[in-house]
Amino acid sequence: MCVAYPGTVIEVKDHSAIVDFTGTKVEALTGLEDVKKGDRVLVHAGCVIRVMPEEEADETEEIFRELASLTVEDMKERPGR
């Protein structure tokens, strides 16, 4: 199973795009999907594999925030860690 975090296309050039993942920028190939600046995308193995609807990307980010929050709370509840 692959878990992917949505990124935002900040630049498109030839057959690749620069994608921003909350401050981390990566270059990804765009041969599988047509992308434009501002698109929310999923990247796997260096390739854009999906352009996501904005609402779905926002919901996915919220799920990741909730998971991160639970992990932090779990660590606080475990003494000696």
C-alpha positions as CSV (number, residue, x, y, z in Angstrom):
1,M,0.0,0.0,0.0
2,C,1.2,3.5,-0.8
3,V,0.3,6.5,1.4
4,A,0.7,9.8,-0.4
5,Y,0.4,13.4,0.9
6,P,-1.0,16.0,-1.5
7,G,1.3,18.6,-2.9
8,T,0.8,21.8,-4.8
9,V,2.3,22.4,-8.3
10,I,4.2,25.6,-8.1
11,E,5.9,25.4,-11.5
12,V,5.5,23.4,-14.7
13,K,8.4,22.9,-17.1
14,D,8.5,20.7,-20.2
15,H,7.7,17.2,-18.9
16,S,8.1,17.9,-15.2
17,A,6.7,20.0,-12.4
18,I,8.0,21.4,-9.1
19,V,5.7,20.3,-6.4
20,D,5.6,21.9,-2.9
21,F,4.8,19.5,0.0
22,T,4.3,22.0,2.9
23,G,7.7,23.6,2.3
24,T,9.6,20.6,0.8
25,K,9.9,21.1,-3.0
26,V,10.5,18.1,-5.3
27,E,10.6,17.8,-9.1
28,A,8.3,15.2,-10.5
29,L,7.7,13.9,-14.0
30,T,4.3,14.7,-15.5
31,G,4.0,12.2,-18.3
32,L,1.1,10.4,-16.7
33,E,-1.1,13.5,-15.9
34,D,-1.5,16.9,-17.4
35,V,-0.8,19.4,-14.7
36,K,-0.9,23.2,-14.3
37,K,0.3,25.6,-11.7
38,G,-1.9,25.4,-8.6
39,D,-3.0,21.8,-9.1
40,R,-3.1,19.6,-6.0
41,V,-1.3,16.3,-6.9
42,L,-0.1,13.0,-5.6
43,V,3.4,11.9,-6.5
44,H,4.8,8.4,-6.4
45,A,8.3,7.2,-7.5
46,G,9.0,10.7,-8.9
47,C,5.9,10.9,-11.1
48,V,2.7,12.8,-10.7
49,I,0.1,10.0,-10.6
50,R,-3.0,12.0,-9.9
51,V,-4.5,15.5,-9.9
52,M,-6.8,15.7,-6.9
53,P,-9.9,17.9,-6.5
54,E,-9.1,20.7,-4.0
55,E,-11.7,19.5,-1.5
56,E,-10.3,16.0,-1.5
57,A,-6.8,17.2,-1.1
58,D,-7.9,19.4,1.9
59,E,-9.7,16.4,3.5
60,T,-6.6,14.2,3.0
61,E,-4.3,16.8,4.7
62,E,-6.8,17.1,7.6
63,I,-6.7,13.3,8.1
64,F,-2.8,13.4,8.2
65,R,-3.0,16.3,10.8
66,E,-5.4,14.2,12.9
67,L,-3.1,11.2,12.7
68,A,-0.1,13.3,13.7
69,S,-2.0,14.7,16.6
70,L,-3.0,11.3,17.8
71,T,0.6,10.1,17.6
72,V,1.7,13.1,19.7
73,E,-1.0,12.5,22.3
74,D,-0.1,8.8,22.5
75,M,3.5,9.6,23.2
76,K,2.5,12.0,26.0
77,E,0.5,9.3,27.7
78,R,3.4,6.9,27.8
79,P,5.7,7.7,30.8
80,G,9.4,7.4,30.3
81,R,9.3,8.1,26.6
